[in-house]
Amino acid sequence: MEIQLWREILHPYEQAVAELVLKFRCLRVEYKKHGLYSPIENVTGRVKTISSILEKMQRKGVPMEEMAEKIEDIAGVRIICQFVEDIERVARDIEARSDLEILNHKNYLGNQKKSGYRSYHIIARYGVQTIIGLKKVKVEIQIRTMGMNFWATTEHHLQYKYKGEIPEHISAQLQKASDALMSLDREMSEVRSEIIDAMNDSRIKNRIVKEILGSIENLYRVASEREVKKIQDEFYEVFSHGDLEELKRFQKQLDIIAEGYRAQAIEHPLLDEDDK
């Protein structure tokens, strides 16, 4: 097949990967904008190289005219989660999407491969708009924890190096590493709620600090510089304690002060700097 034809064939897959990576990253942002914990930590994507596609077709005995239907991972999107529990949440989010037609699930979590590979795969069909109309392509969406992804990436490199025939002693080491990462995932799950609470507190703190600084900046327009500096110094003192509840109380007090100045501005709209 000519290179130009391969480019035409793979372009819809490249477009599908680019669009889905963007959409899942936006989903992560949406969780955070609503002040929620995001089960998505990172999103990446890739289209298989021509040589990888040809090797897989040869290995599976797939003729060229059946490539699009039988090679399901030409387009791949990988979603990385912090915890095993997040994988199920992400899978539900994907299944609820109207822009994806779910075709199949491959669960290698509780039923890991002999090699030690663990992941959750969703095979879906996704439509992209091209200059010649709608083109639907298959996409494999892999959902893993960070530990699973580290192991799978390492194993993939070794498979490539040894052309699929990894020496027995290295396979044994990989299995041992997989067991260790599974144990780590279990331990992280046990403290998941504590970690999520800490992350939520950090997000809330960042939001409150941003709002307080915005309020102090606005006060410079209606209050004396000396008074605003006093409020600012009080804020830095409260912030240095690192107490979230104390920071919330300070914000409420600042809101009362700001409201008082807004009321004054309504009563005396022509007040200028010399009259303060």
C-alpha positions as CSV (number, residue, x, y, z in Angstrom):
1,M,0.0,0.0,0.0
2,E,1.3,3.5,-0.9
3,I,2.3,5.8,2.0
4,Q,-0.3,8.4,0.8
5,L,-3.1,5.9,1.2
6,W,-1.9,5.0,4.7
7,R,-2.0,8.7,5.6
8,E,-5.6,8.9,4.4
9,I,-6.6,5.8,6.3
10,L,-5.0,6.9,9.6
11,H,-6.1,10.5,9.5
12,P,-9.6,9.8,11.0
13,Y,-8.0,7.8,13.8
14,E,-5.6,10.7,14.5
15,Q,-8.6,13.1,14.6
16,A,-10.5,10.8,16.9
17,V,-7.6,10.5,19.4
18,A,-7.1,14.3,19.4
19,E,-10.8,15.0,20.0
20,L,-11.2,12.4,22.7
21,V,-8.1,13.4,24.6
22,L,-9.3,17.0,24.7
23,K,-12.8,15.9,25.8
24,F,-11.5,13.8,28.7
25,R,-9.2,16.5,29.8
26,C,-12.1,18.9,29.8
27,L,-14.0,16.4,31.9
28,R,-11.2,16.5,34.4
29,V,-11.3,20.3,34.5
30,E,-15.1,20.2,34.9
31,Y,-14.9,18.1,38.0
32,K,-12.5,20.6,39.5
33,K,-14.5,23.6,38.5
34,H,-17.4,22.2,40.4
35,G,-15.2,21.7,43.5
36,L,-15.2,17.9,43.1
37,Y,-12.5,15.3,43.2
38,S,-11.6,14.2,39.7
39,P,-11.1,10.5,39.1
40,I,-9.1,11.4,36.0
41,E,-5.5,12.2,36.8
42,N,-4.1,12.4,33.3
43,V,-5.1,11.6,29.7
44,T,-2.9,10.7,26.7
45,G,-3.5,9.2,23.3
46,R,-1.7,7.7,20.3
47,V,-2.3,6.1,16.9
48,K,-0.4,2.9,16.2
49,T,2.5,3.1,13.8
50,I,2.1,1.5,10.4
51,S,4.7,-1.1,11.3
52,S,2.8,-2.0,14.5
53,I,-0.5,-2.3,12.6
54,L,1.1,-4.5,10.0
55,E,2.7,-6.8,12.6
56,K,-0.6,-7.2,14.4
57,M,-2.4,-7.9,11.2
58,Q,0.2,-10.5,10.2
59,R,0.1,-12.1,13.7
60,K,-3.7,-12.4,13.7
61,G,-4.1,-13.2,10.0
62,V,-6.2,-10.1,9.3
63,P,-6.5,-9.1,5.6
64,M,-6.2,-5.5,4.7
65,E,-9.9,-5.1,3.9
66,E,-10.8,-6.2,7.4
67,M,-8.3,-4.1,9.3
68,A,-10.7,-1.3,10.4
69,E,-13.1,-3.9,11.9
70,K,-10.7,-6.4,13.4
71,I,-7.8,-4.3,14.7
72,E,-9.5,-2.5,17.6
73,D,-6.6,-0.5,19.0
74,I,-5.3,1.5,16.0
75,A,-6.6,4.6,17.9
76,G,-5.8,4.4,21.6
77,V,-6.7,6.7,24.5
78,R,-5.2,6.2,28.0
79,I,-6.8,7.5,31.1
80,I,-4.7,7.5,34.3
81,C,-6.3,7.4,37.7
82,Q,-5.0,7.6,41.2
83,F,-7.0,4.8,42.7
84,V,-8.5,1.5,41.6
85,E,-11.9,2.7,42.7
86,D,-11.6,5.6,40.2
87,I,-11.4,3.3,37.3
88,E,-15.0,2.2,37.7
89,R,-16.2,5.8,38.0
90,V,-14.4,6.8,34.8
91,A,-15.8,3.7,33.0
92,R,-19.4,4.8,34.1
93,D,-18.7,8.3,32.8
94,I,-17.6,6.9,29.4
95,E,-20.6,4.6,29.1
96,A,-22.9,7.5,29.7
97,R,-21.5,9.5,26.8
98,S,-23.7,10.1,23.8
99,D,-20.7,10.5,21.4
100,L,-19.4,7.0,22.0
101,E,-20.9,3.7,21.0
102,I,-19.6,1.1,23.5
103,L,-18.8,-2.2,21.7
104,N,-16.9,-4.2,24.3
105,H,-15.2,-4.3,27.7
106,K,-12.0,-6.1,28.6
107,N,-11.5,-6.2,32.4
108,Y,-7.9,-7.2,33.4
109,L,-8.2,-5.9,36.9
110,G,-9.5,-8.9,38.9
111,N,-8.7,-11.1,36.0
112,Q,-5.2,-10.0,35.2
113,K,-3.2,-11.6,32.3
114,K,-0.7,-14.3,33.0
115,S,2.1,-11.8,32.5
116,G,0.8,-9.6,35.4
117,Y,-0.8,-7.0,33.1
118,R,-3.7,-5.2,34.7
119,S,-5.9,-2.6,33.1
120,Y,-9.5,-1.9,32.1
121,H,-10.3,-1.5,28.4
122,I,-13.3,-0.2,26.6
123,I,-13.7,-0.7,22.9
124,A,-15.9,2.0,21.4
125,R,-16.9,3.5,18.1
126,Y,-16.4,7.2,17.6
127,G,-17.5,9.4,14.7
128,V,-15.3,12.2,13.3
129,Q,-16.4,14.8,10.8
130,T,-14.2,14.8,7.7
131,I,-14.3,16.8,4.5
132,I,-16.1,13.8,2.9
133,G,-18.5,13.3,5.7
134,L,-18.9,11.3,8.9
135,K,-16.3,8.6,9.5
136,K,-16.7,6.2,12.4
137,V,-13.6,4.5,13.8
138,K,-12.9,2.1,16.6
139,V,-11.0,3.4,19.6
140,E,-9.5,1.5,22.6
141,I,-9.8,3.4,25.8
142,Q,-7.4,2.1,28.5
143,I,-8.1,3.0,32.2
144,R,-5.4,2.4,34.7
145,T,-3.9,3.5,37.9
146,M,-0.4,5.1,37.9
147,G,1.1,1.9,39.2
148,M,-0.5,-0.2,36.5
149,N,0.6,2.2,33.8
150,F,4.2,2.2,35.0
151,W,4.2,-1.6,34.9
152,A,2.5,-1.9,31.5
153,T,4.9,0.7,29.9
154,T,7.9,-1.2,31.2
155,E,6.5,-4.5,30.0
156,H,5.8,-3.0,26.6
157,H,9.4,-1.9,26.1
158,L,10.6,-5.4,27.1
159,Q,8.2,-7.0,24.7
160,Y,9.6,-4.8,21.9
161,K,13.2,-5.5,22.9
162,Y,12.8,-9.3,23.0
163,K,10.3,-9.4,20.1
164,G,7.5,-10.9,22.3
165,E,9.8,-13.6,23.8
166,I,10.7,-12.2,27.2
167,P,13.2,-14.5,29.0
168,E,11.7,-16.5,31.8
169,H,13.7,-14.9,34.6
170,I,12.6,-11.4,33.5
171,S,8.9,-12.6,33.2
172,A,9.2,-13.8,36.8
173,Q,10.5,-10.4,37.9
174,L,7.7,-8.7,36.1
175,Q,5.1,-10.9,37.8
176,K,6.7,-10.1,41.2
177,A,6.6,-6.4,40.4
178,S,2.9,-6.7,39.3
179,D,2.1,-8.3,42.7
180,A,3.9,-5.5,44.5
181,L,2.0,-2.8,42.6
182,M,-1.3,-4.6,43.3
183,S,-0.5,-4.5,47.0
184,L,0.4,-0.8,46.7
185,D,-2.9,-0.1,45.0
186,R,-4.8,-1.9,47.8
187,E,-2.9,0.1,50.5
188,M,-3.6,3.4,48.7
189,S,-7.3,2.5,48.5
190,E,-7.4,2.1,52.3
191,V,-6.3,5.8,52.7
192,R,-8.2,7.1,49.7
193,S,-10.8,9.0,51.6
194,E,-8.1,10.8,53.7
195,I,-6.2,11.7,50.5
196,I,-9.3,13.0,48.8
197,D,-10.2,15.1,51.9
198,A,-6.7,16.6,51.9
199,M,-7.0,17.4,48.2
200,N,-10.4,19.0,48.6
201,D,-9.2,21.1,51.5
202,S,-6.3,22.3,49.4
203,R,-8.7,23.3,46.6
204,I,-11.0,25.1,49.0
205,K,-8.1,26.9,50.6
206,N,-6.8,28.1,47.2
207,R,-10.2,29.3,46.2
208,I,-10.7,31.2,49.5
209,V,-7.3,32.8,49.3
210,K,-8.0,34.0,45.7
211,E,-11.3,35.5,46.8
212,I,-9.8,37.2,49.8
213,L,-7.0,38.8,47.8
214,G,-9.6,40.0,45.2
215,S,-11.7,41.5,48.0
216,I,-8.6,43.3,49.5
217,E,-7.7,44.6,46.0
218,N,-11.3,46.0,45.6
219,L,-11.0,47.7,49.0
220,Y,-8.2,49.9,47.7
221,R,-10.8,51.7,45.7
222,V,-13.1,52.6,48.6
223,A,-11.0,52.5,51.8
224,S,-7.9,54.3,53.1
225,E,-4.5,52.7,52.2
226,R,-3.7,52.4,55.9
227,E,-6.8,50.5,56.7
228,V,-6.4,48.2,53.7
229,K,-2.8,47.5,54.7
230,K,-4.0,46.6,58.2
231,I,-6.5,44.1,56.7
232,Q,-3.8,42.7,54.4
233,D,-1.4,42.2,57.3
234,E,-4.2,40.4,59.3
235,F,-4.7,38.1,56.3
236,Y,-1.0,37.2,56.1
237,E,-1.1,36.4,59.8
238,V,-4.2,34.2,59.5
239,F,-2.7,32.5,56.4
240,S,0.5,31.7,58.2
241,H,-1.4,29.6,60.7
242,G,-2.5,27.2,58.0
243,D,-5.9,26.7,59.6
244,L,-8.7,26.4,57.0
245,E,-11.5,27.2,59.4
246,E,-9.7,30.4,60.6
247,L,-9.3,31.4,57.0
248,K,-13.1,30.9,56.4
249,R,-13.9,33.1,59.4
250,F,-11.5,35.8,58.2
251,Q,-13.2,35.7,54.8
252,K,-16.7,36.2,56.4
253,Q,-15.4,39.2,58.4
254,L,-13.9,40.7,55.3
255,D,-17.2,40.3,53.4
256,I,-18.9,42.2,56.2
257,I,-16.3,45.0,56.0
258,A,-16.5,45.1,52.2
259,E,-20.3,45.3,52.3
260,G,-20.1,48.2,54.7
261,Y,-17.9,50.2,52.3
262,R,-20.2,49.3,49.4
263,A,-23.2,50.7,51.3
264,Q,-21.2,53.9,52.0
265,A,-20.4,54.2,48.4
266,I,-24.1,54.1,47.5
267,E,-24.9,56.8,50.1
268,H,-22.0,59.1,49.1
269,P,-21.4,58.4,45.4
270,L,-19.4,61.6,44.8
271,L,-16.8,60.9,47.6
272,D,-13.3,61.3,46.3
273,E,-9.9,60.6,47.7
274,D,-9.5,64.0,49.5
275,D,-12.8,63.5,51.4
276,K,-11.8,60.1,52.9
